[in-house]
Structure formats: C-alpha cells, structure tokens
Amino acid sequence: MARTVGIGITGGIASYKIADLVSRLKKEDLEVIVIMTESATKFITPLTFKTLSGREVATDLWSDSLEWKVQHIGIAEQLDLLVIAPATANFIGKMAHGIADDLLSTVVLANTAPVLVVPAMNTNMYQNQIVQENIQRLKDINYKVMEPDSGLLACGVTGEGRLPAVDDIYQVIMNILNPQHDLKGKKIMVNAGTTCEDIDPVRFIANRASGKMGFCIAQNAARRGAEVILVCGNSSAEVPPGVKVIPVWSAEEMCQVMLEHQDSCDAIIGAAAVGDFKLADTKEQKLKKADNREDKLLLELVGTPDILQELGKRKKPSQITVGFAAETENVLENAKKKLSSKNLDFIVANDVTKEGAGFGTDTNIVTFINRSGDIVSLPKMSKDEVAARILDQVIELMNRLQ
C-alpha cells in the first residue's frame, strides 16, 4: 500500500518551489495530499498541485468533501508524514500554540504522523526572538525543523531565511519515511573543513573549503545509526546532531587525532581539504606591513603530513578508507594516483572548477573510482545526496568483508 505524504503550503513566495517537490514525491509512487492556506493560493494556484498530485487540493475548512466525511480528520488519518513547506512565521506561531482556524491548522492538530517543518521568510522575521522561541517549541514536541538556507531573499535582503533546496527537502522526507539503520554498531571517523597553518600570531594559510561535504557525511552516518567522530578543521558549517566533534587547527594536529582514533574505527572518510604546505619557521611576532609596495615578503614553505597516506600505512584489513580528490585538471588520472598511493578502497573525485561543484557550494558533481578501476559518475546533486551515495558504497564494501 502506497504511503501518503501531506504537503501543507502556507503563504510565502517560495510556494512555487513546492510544485517540484510534489512532482518528485509522486515519481516515488507516494500518495500526496496537498493542503493550502488561503494565502498560499495567492502565490500559486491549487490547479497546479491538483495536476501534479493527481487528486483534489484541500483549501477550505468549510467546503464539502466527496472523499472524507469530516475533511480535516479524514486527511490527518491518512498521513504517514505531514510536511509544512514553506512554513511562514505566522503559521509556525499557530502550530506552536495550538491555534486551529483554517483547514491546514486543524489538520496539524488532528495529525498523529511525524511532522517536518520547513521555515522560509525574511531574515529579520526568522531571527525574531518570538519566532525562534516558537520554532524551539515545535522541536520540543518532536517536530523536525529544517534550517533555512542563506542567500538573496525575494525582499532584496541577503541572509538566512531562504527555503532549502528542494533536493534537500526531498532527501529529508525520504529519510523520515525510510529510516536506515544499516550502520548501527559501526564506528566511522570523518574529517572536514580546512586546516590552517600559522604564519605569525594573527595570520595563517588556509584554503576555501567550507566543510559542508564532510559535515553532510557525518550527519548521514549518524542518521543511519553509526557512532561518528568528526575531526573538524576551520569551518562555518553547522555541527550535525548526534556527532562527536573534535576541533583541530593544523594538518599536524588533524593527523595526530585521526591516528589516535584509527584503530577503533570501521571506516574512515577523508573529506577535509588539508593544506599541503606550512611555514618552515612560524614567526613569534606579527609581521609588519611593508611601507613600500615594491618590497617583497618571502615565506619558506615545507610540506604537511599526508594524513590519508599515514592512515593507509596503518590500515587494518577489515577497515574501509575513502578519500577525496579535489582537482582542477586531469581529474581522473590524479584521482587514480591518490587511490593507489594512499591505500584507499575508493576515492571521490571532483573538478572544483565546475559550476555547482567544489568548495562553498551546496551541491557537488563527483565520480567514484574503486580499486578495481570501476568508475561511476554522478550528476549534480546536493551534498547531502552525495553523502548518502558515499555511505551506500561504504556499506557495500563492509558487507563484502564479512
């Protein structure tokens, strides 16, 4: 029997994006019931969702329904999951305080299935203390609340409050409907972010890595039941729940921490952008700015530890190791060399010059290469989806070793 997802759409400009979400869910053979507030119908018509979902769209608490004797009760009883997206500040407030004054809010109160809330609004509204307290109240009653994305909003302001990518919402929905615990009992160590090498007490050498890819891997692994250690360099990404985080600064420190924990791990995934060079002699005092622009400052650099290579030397037969090859040219050739030299089970290669791939983005375009020389190229997808695919490969390898 097909499972049923309720999609509650409230009055935000991002409402139009939910059409793509409904379409994707239908392709998964899910039943989708769309419930719209009156405000939502001002942004996109119910006819659009009727066409995509293949069934009537519920909009009016007082209208007669051919399908349900009592509409809001009948809808709620059918749901395996209720998604509110976009969730406006107004509707979040109603949910948090049990207000039921339209069809969607009465469905929320009658619903007993899991609830996913996807806020989308102006930055100042999202950051408002009352809104944040309402969101926390929803979390306290076990509603799952997605964090909004940051960027340019429809109002012209740049900041947090954007509806997350439809790919990410879809992935969360599928994870809720299909909870995986295939890593239960396994311990996985992931590194992420960029390492930093000091020049003097105030300056350092680093790279553009955001840490998002490694954080997505850690979060997915924890979601699938693993005990996760995240060895994290410099990163602004939000720490995933249920993950043990060990912050580090330099490549040397990251290497030492990972070697200390290696023996207890079933799999190690190296997603960090580890710096290749450090200063031969770190300055104890701040270097002064030159008065003359033509003056040159020469810094002598030496290599940093190759973390995955060091881990590869000590790798146990039962241990899975995965690396990344972020390249700008000869991507496959360079990735294959790293696969061999670091004793990896497979490597995730990507061309960081491609649009939608590489550092700082929410998406990635990757290719998997394993020891047998098999190559699997994936299309552009969210980093969360890439993380899920990587873990699928890790589990497949683990099963072969049993």
C-alpha positions as CSV (number, residue, x, y, z in Angstrom):
1,M,0.0,0.0,0.0
2,A,1.4,3.4,-1.0
3,R,2.4,5.7,1.8
4,T,0.8,9.1,2.0
5,V,2.6,12.5,2.5
6,G,0.6,15.6,3.3
7,I,2.2,18.8,1.9
8,G,0.9,21.8,3.8
9,I,1.7,25.0,1.8
10,T,1.4,28.4,3.6
11,G,1.6,31.9,2.1
12,G,5.2,32.5,1.2
13,I,6.8,33.5,-2.1
14,A,8.7,30.1,-2.1
15,S,5.4,28.3,-2.5
16,Y,6.0,27.9,-6.2
17,K,9.1,25.7,-5.5
18,I,6.9,23.1,-3.8
19,A,5.5,22.1,-7.2
20,D,8.8,20.4,-8.0
21,L,8.8,18.7,-4.6
22,V,5.3,17.3,-5.2
23,S,6.3,16.1,-8.6
24,R,9.4,14.3,-7.2
25,L,7.4,12.6,-4.5
26,K,4.8,11.3,-7.0
27,K,7.6,9.7,-9.0
28,E,8.4,7.7,-5.9
29,D,4.9,6.2,-6.0
30,L,3.9,8.1,-2.9
31,E,0.4,9.4,-2.5
32,V,0.5,13.2,-2.0
33,I,-2.3,15.2,-0.4
34,V,-1.8,19.0,-0.8
35,I,-3.4,21.3,1.7
36,M,-3.1,25.0,1.0
37,T,-3.9,28.0,3.2
38,E,-5.8,30.8,1.6
39,S,-2.7,33.0,1.5
40,A,-0.8,30.2,-0.4
41,T,-3.4,30.3,-3.2
42,K,-2.4,33.9,-3.8
43,F,1.1,32.8,-4.9
44,I,0.3,29.6,-6.9
45,T,-3.0,28.0,-7.9
46,P,-4.4,24.8,-6.5
47,L,-4.9,23.6,-10.1
48,T,-1.1,23.3,-10.4
49,F,-0.9,20.9,-7.4
50,K,-4.1,19.1,-8.5
51,T,-2.4,18.3,-11.8
52,L,0.9,17.2,-10.2
53,S,-0.6,15.2,-7.3
54,G,-3.5,13.6,-9.3
55,R,-6.0,14.4,-6.6
56,E,-8.1,17.3,-5.3
57,V,-6.3,20.0,-3.3
58,A,-7.7,20.8,0.1
59,T,-8.1,24.6,0.7
60,D,-11.3,25.3,2.6
61,L,-12.3,24.0,6.1
62,W,-16.0,24.6,5.3
63,S,-16.2,23.1,1.9
64,D,-18.0,19.7,1.3
65,S,-15.6,16.8,0.6
66,L,-16.5,13.8,-1.6
67,E,-13.6,11.8,-0.1
68,W,-13.9,12.5,3.6
69,K,-16.9,12.8,5.9
70,V,-15.0,15.2,8.1
71,Q,-12.3,16.7,5.9
72,H,-9.5,17.6,8.4
73,I,-9.9,14.4,10.3
74,G,-10.0,12.2,7.2
75,I,-6.9,13.8,5.8
76,A,-5.0,13.5,9.1
77,E,-5.8,9.8,9.4
78,Q,-4.4,9.0,6.0
79,L,-1.0,10.6,6.6
80,D,2.3,8.9,7.1
81,L,4.1,12.2,7.2
82,L,3.0,15.9,7.3
83,V,5.3,18.5,5.7
84,I,4.7,22.2,6.1
85,A,6.7,23.9,3.4
86,P,7.1,26.8,3.1
87,A,6.3,27.4,6.8
88,T,5.7,31.1,7.4
89,A,6.3,32.9,10.8
90,N,2.5,33.2,11.2
91,F,1.8,29.5,10.7
92,I,4.7,28.4,12.8
93,G,3.2,30.6,15.6
94,K,-0.2,28.9,15.1
95,M,1.4,25.4,15.3
96,A,3.4,26.3,18.4
97,H,0.3,27.5,20.3
98,G,-2.3,25.0,19.0
99,I,-4.4,27.6,17.1
100,A,-6.7,25.9,14.6
101,D,-8.6,28.5,12.5
102,D,-8.3,27.1,8.9
103,L,-8.1,23.7,7.2
104,L,-4.3,23.2,7.4
105,S,-4.0,24.2,11.1
106,T,-6.9,21.8,12.0
107,V,-5.1,19.0,10.1
108,V,-2.0,19.8,12.1
109,L,-3.8,19.3,15.4
110,A,-5.6,16.1,14.2
111,N,-2.4,14.6,12.8
112,T,-0.5,11.9,14.6
113,A,2.1,11.2,12.0
114,P,5.6,12.7,12.1
115,V,5.8,16.4,11.1
116,L,8.5,18.2,9.1
117,V,8.5,22.0,9.2
118,V,10.5,23.9,6.6
119,P,10.6,27.6,7.5
120,A,11.0,30.3,4.8
121,M,10.8,34.0,5.5
122,N,12.6,37.4,5.7
123,T,15.8,37.2,7.7
124,N,14.6,39.7,10.4
125,M,11.4,37.7,10.8
126,Y,13.3,34.4,11.1
127,Q,15.8,35.8,13.7
128,N,13.0,37.4,15.7
129,Q,13.1,36.1,19.3
130,I,9.4,35.1,19.2
131,V,9.8,33.1,16.0
132,Q,12.8,31.4,17.4
133,E,11.0,30.5,20.6
134,N,8.1,29.1,18.5
135,I,10.5,27.0,16.4
136,Q,12.1,25.7,19.6
137,R,8.7,24.8,21.0
138,L,8.0,22.7,17.9
139,K,11.3,21.0,18.3
140,D,10.5,20.3,21.9
141,I,7.4,18.3,20.8
142,N,9.5,16.3,18.4
143,Y,8.6,18.2,15.2
144,K,11.6,18.0,12.8
145,V,12.5,21.5,11.7
146,M,14.9,22.1,8.8
147,E,17.3,25.1,8.9
148,P,16.7,27.7,6.2
149,D,19.3,28.4,3.6
150,S,21.1,31.8,3.4
151,G,21.3,34.0,0.3
152,L,19.4,36.7,-1.5
153,L,15.8,36.7,-0.5
154,A,12.8,37.9,-2.5
155,C,12.6,41.1,-0.4
156,G,16.1,42.0,-1.6
157,V,17.7,41.3,1.8
158,T,20.7,38.9,1.9
159,G,20.7,36.5,4.9
160,E,19.2,33.3,6.3
161,G,15.5,32.6,5.6
162,R,15.5,31.0,2.1
163,L,13.6,27.8,1.5
164,P,16.2,25.0,1.5
165,A,16.8,23.4,-1.9
166,V,14.0,21.0,-3.0
167,D,16.6,18.3,-3.3
168,D,17.4,18.7,0.4
169,I,13.8,18.7,1.5
170,Y,13.1,15.6,-0.6
171,Q,16.1,13.8,1.0
172,V,14.9,14.6,4.5
173,I,11.4,13.3,3.6
174,M,12.7,10.1,2.2
175,N,14.9,9.6,5.2
176,I,11.9,10.0,7.5
177,L,9.8,7.6,5.5
178,N,12.7,5.1,5.1
179,P,14.8,5.3,8.3
180,Q,18.0,3.4,7.7
181,H,20.0,1.8,10.5
182,D,22.4,-0.1,8.3
183,L,25.4,1.4,10.1
184,K,24.2,0.6,13.6
185,G,27.1,-0.8,15.6
186,K,29.7,0.7,13.3
187,K,32.2,3.5,14.1
188,I,33.0,6.0,11.4
189,M,35.6,8.8,11.5
190,V,35.2,11.7,9.1
191,N,37.4,14.7,8.7
192,A,36.1,18.0,7.3
193,G,36.9,21.7,6.8
194,T,40.2,23.3,6.1
195,T,43.4,23.0,8.1
196,C,45.2,26.2,8.9
197,E,49.0,26.8,9.1
198,D,50.1,29.8,11.2
199,I,52.3,32.5,9.6
200,D,52.5,34.6,12.8
201,P,50.2,35.1,15.8
202,V,47.5,36.7,13.7
203,R,47.8,35.3,10.1
204,F,47.6,31.9,8.7
205,I,47.5,29.9,5.4
206,A,44.2,28.1,4.6
207,N,42.0,27.3,1.6
208,R,38.4,27.8,0.5
209,A,36.9,24.6,1.9
210,S,33.6,25.2,3.8
211,G,33.4,21.7,5.5
212,K,29.9,21.2,4.1
213,M,30.7,17.9,2.4
214,G,32.3,16.3,5.4
215,F,29.5,17.6,7.7
216,C,26.9,16.0,5.4
217,I,28.7,12.7,5.5
218,A,28.9,12.8,9.3
219,Q,25.3,13.7,9.6
220,N,24.1,11.0,7.2
221,A,26.3,8.4,9.0
222,A,24.8,9.3,12.4
223,R,21.3,9.2,10.9
224,R,22.0,5.7,9.7
225,G,23.0,4.5,13.2
226,A,26.8,4.9,13.2
227,E,28.9,6.2,16.0
228,V,30.6,9.2,14.4
229,I,33.7,11.1,15.1
230,L,34.1,14.3,13.2
231,V,37.6,15.7,13.2
232,C,37.0,19.2,12.1
233,G,39.3,21.9,10.9
234,N,38.2,25.5,10.3
235,S,34.6,25.6,9.1
236,S,31.5,27.7,9.5
237,A,29.2,24.8,8.8
238,E,26.6,23.9,11.5
239,V,27.7,20.9,13.7
240,P,25.5,17.9,12.9
241,P,23.4,16.5,15.9
242,G,24.5,13.2,17.4
243,V,28.1,13.5,16.2
244,K,31.2,13.7,18.4
245,V,33.2,16.7,17.1
246,I,37.0,17.1,17.7
247,P,38.1,20.6,16.6
248,V,41.7,20.9,15.2
249,W,43.7,23.6,13.6
250,S,46.7,22.4,11.7
251,A,47.3,19.4,9.4
252,E,49.7,18.0,12.0
253,E,47.1,18.2,14.7
254,M,44.4,16.6,12.5
255,C,46.8,13.8,11.6
256,Q,47.6,13.1,15.2
257,V,44.0,13.0,16.3
258,M,43.0,10.7,13.5
259,L,45.9,8.3,14.1
260,E,44.8,8.1,17.8
261,H,41.3,7.0,16.8
262,Q,42.1,4.9,13.8
263,D,42.2,1.5,15.4
264,S,38.7,1.7,16.8
265,C,37.1,2.7,13.5
266,D,35.3,0.5,10.9
267,A,35.6,3.2,8.3
268,I,37.5,6.5,7.7
269,I,36.3,9.1,5.2
270,G,38.7,11.9,4.5
271,A,36.7,14.9,3.2
272,A,38.8,17.6,4.7
273,A,40.8,20.0,2.4
274,V,44.1,19.5,4.2
275,G,46.7,22.2,3.4
276,D,49.7,20.9,1.5
277,F,52.2,23.4,2.9
278,K,53.1,25.1,6.2
279,L,55.8,27.6,7.1
280,A,59.2,26.3,7.8
281,D,59.5,28.8,10.6
282,T,56.4,30.3,12.1
283,K,57.0,33.9,13.3
284,E,56.6,34.5,17.0
285,Q,55.6,38.2,16.5
286,K,53.3,39.8,14.0
287,L,55.0,40.6,10.7
288,K,54.8,44.3,10.0
289,K,53.4,45.7,6.8
290,A,55.9,47.0,4.3
291,D,55.9,50.7,3.8
292,N,56.9,50.3,0.2
293,R,54.6,48.3,-2.1
294,E,57.5,47.1,-4.1
295,D,59.0,45.4,-1.0
296,K,58.6,41.6,-1.1
297,L,57.9,39.2,1.7
298,L,59.3,35.7,1.1
299,L,58.0,32.8,3.1
300,E,59.7,29.5,3.1
301,L,57.1,26.6,2.9
302,V,57.5,22.9,3.7
303,G,55.1,20.0,3.3
304,T,52.5,19.0,5.8
305,P,51.7,15.4,6.7
306,D,49.7,13.4,4.1
307,I,47.0,12.3,6.5
308,L,45.3,9.6,4.4
309,Q,48.7,8.2,3.4
310,E,49.7,7.9,7.1
311,L,46.3,6.2,7.8
312,G,46.8,3.9,4.8
313,K,50.1,2.6,6.2
314,R,48.3,1.5,9.4
315,K,45.1,0.4,7.8
316,K,43.6,-2.9,9.1
317,P,42.3,-5.5,6.6
318,S,38.8,-5.0,7.9
319,Q,38.9,-1.2,7.7
320,I,37.4,0.9,4.9
321,T,39.1,4.1,3.9
322,V,37.7,6.7,1.5
323,G,39.4,9.8,0.2
324,F,38.5,12.9,-1.9
325,A,40.4,14.2,-4.9
326,A,39.5,17.9,-5.5
327,E,41.2,18.7,-8.7
328,T,41.3,21.4,-11.4
329,E,42.8,19.3,-14.2
330,N,43.4,15.7,-15.2
331,V,40.8,14.8,-12.6
332,L,40.6,11.0,-13.1
333,E,44.3,10.5,-13.6
334,N,45.2,12.3,-10.4
335,A,42.4,10.6,-8.5
336,K,43.7,7.2,-9.5
337,K,47.2,8.0,-8.3
338,K,45.8,9.1,-5.0
339,L,43.7,5.9,-4.7
340,S,46.8,3.8,-5.0
341,S,49.3,5.9,-3.0
342,K,47.0,6.3,0.0
343,N,45.8,2.7,0.0
344,L,42.1,3.7,-0.3
345,D,39.2,1.5,-1.0
346,F,37.6,4.1,-3.2
347,I,38.1,7.8,-4.0
348,V,35.6,10.5,-4.7
349,A,36.9,12.8,-7.4
350,N,35.6,16.2,-8.4
351,D,36.6,19.1,-10.6
352,V,36.3,22.1,-8.4
353,T,36.3,24.4,-11.4
354,K,32.9,23.2,-12.5
355,E,29.8,25.2,-11.6
356,G,27.9,23.5,-8.8
357,A,30.9,21.6,-7.6
358,G,33.7,22.2,-5.1
359,F,34.2,24.5,-2.2
360,G,31.5,26.5,-0.6
361,T,28.6,25.2,-2.7
362,D,25.5,23.2,-1.5
363,T,25.8,20.8,-4.5
364,N,28.6,18.7,-5.9
365,I,29.4,16.7,-9.0
366,V,31.5,13.7,-8.2
367,T,32.9,10.5,-9.7
368,F,33.6,7.3,-7.7
369,I,36.7,5.2,-8.5
370,N,37.4,1.9,-6.7
371,R,40.4,-0.4,-6.6
372,S,39.1,-2.5,-9.4
373,G,39.1,0.5,-11.7
374,D,35.3,0.8,-11.8
375,I,34.2,4.4,-12.5
376,V,30.7,5.7,-11.5
377,S,30.0,9.4,-12.4
378,L,27.1,11.0,-10.6
379,P,25.1,14.1,-11.9
380,K,25.0,17.3,-10.0
381,M,23.2,16.7,-6.7
382,S,23.0,18.1,-3.2
383,K,26.0,17.3,-0.9
384,D,23.5,15.5,1.3
385,E,22.6,13.2,-1.5
386,V,26.3,12.7,-2.4
387,A,27.0,11.8,1.3
388,A,24.2,9.2,1.1
389,R,25.7,7.6,-2.0
390,I,29.2,7.5,-0.5
391,L,27.8,5.7,2.6
392,D,26.0,3.3,0.3
393,Q,29.3,2.4,-1.2
394,V,31.0,2.0,2.2
395,I,28.2,-0.3,3.4
396,E,28.6,-2.4,0.2
397,L,32.3,-2.8,0.9
398,M,31.7,-3.7,4.5
399,N,29.3,-6.4,3.5
400,R,31.9,-7.9,1.2
401,L,34.4,-8.1,4.0
402,Q,32.0,-10.1,6.3
